[in-house]
Amino acid sequence: MLIYSATKGAIASLTISLSDRLAPKGIRVNCVAPGPNWTPIQPIAKSPDVLETLGQNTPIGRAGQPAELVGAYVLLASREGSYMSGALIPVTGGMPML
């Protein structure tokens, strides 16, 4: 978990730094930070015991579905997101992103 947490923090810092540097060139930089989600890799990467409780520690009490991430990506790609840069969007079931 230490390496995962450090990586999340690094991605957040990189997003903000790149946004500051590239916004004057018309390039927006944002990130979506997903929490526990059901993806095809979950059964490969996690033991059955871990899979039984995946996402239960979130305030919402369950793991997310991939379709629940779509809205954040669509927002960032849409005209409505055109004034967003340096944004860190948590889709985490209510868990703090950092």
N, C-alpha and C positions, 0 to 999 in steps of 0.2 A: 504494500500500500504506500510505502514511503516514496518509491520511484514514481508510482502513478500520480501521487499528489504533487510531487515536484514537477512532473511533466505538465500537469494541468496549470500550475502556477506559471510555468515558463510560457505556455501557449497564451495565457491571458496577457502577460507582459509583452510578448512578441506582437500580439494583436494591437495593443495600444501603441507600442513604439512604431510599428509599420504604418498604422493609421496616421499618426502625427507626421511621419516622413512622406507618405504618399498622397495624402489628401490634397495638398496643393497641386498635384499633378492630375487630379480628377479620379484617383483610384481610391475606392473605399475598401477598408479592411475590417471585417467583423468575425466573430466566431460564435458557434453554437456549442454549448457545453452540455452534452446529454448525461443524464444520470443512468441508473440501471435500466436497461432496455432489453427486451427479447429480440435477439438477432440470431441468425444461423450459427454464429460462432459460440454462443453461450453453451450449448451441450458439448462442444468440443473442448472448450477452455475451462469449464468448471465441473466440479464433481456433482453427482446427483444430490448430495446433501446440501450443497450450496444453492443449486438450482431450485430446490424446494422452497427456499426462503428469499429468493432473489427479489429485491425491491421492498420487502416487508419492513425494512428499517426506515423507509421514506415516510414523511408525514401523510402522503396519500395512501400508503400501505401496500403498494404493489409495484411491480416493474412496469415500465412503459412499453408501448408497442411502437414499432418503427413509424407507423402512420402518425403518431402523436408528435413526431419531430418535424414533420413536413411544414407545418405552419410557420415555424421560425425561419426555415430556409426560404420559403416562398416570400415571406415578408422582406427578408434581406435582398432578394433578387427582384422585388417588385418596385414599381414607382413609389409606392407608399414608404419604402425603406430607403429612398434615394438621399435622405438627409442623415442617414445613420452611418457613422464610421467610428471605429474604436469600441463598438458595442460587444458586450459579452452576454449572450442570451442563455440563461440556464433553463434547460428543459429536464428537470431533475426530480420531479415528484414532490417538490417542496424542500428538498435538501439544499443547504447553502452550497454555492458553487465553489467557493474557495475556503 
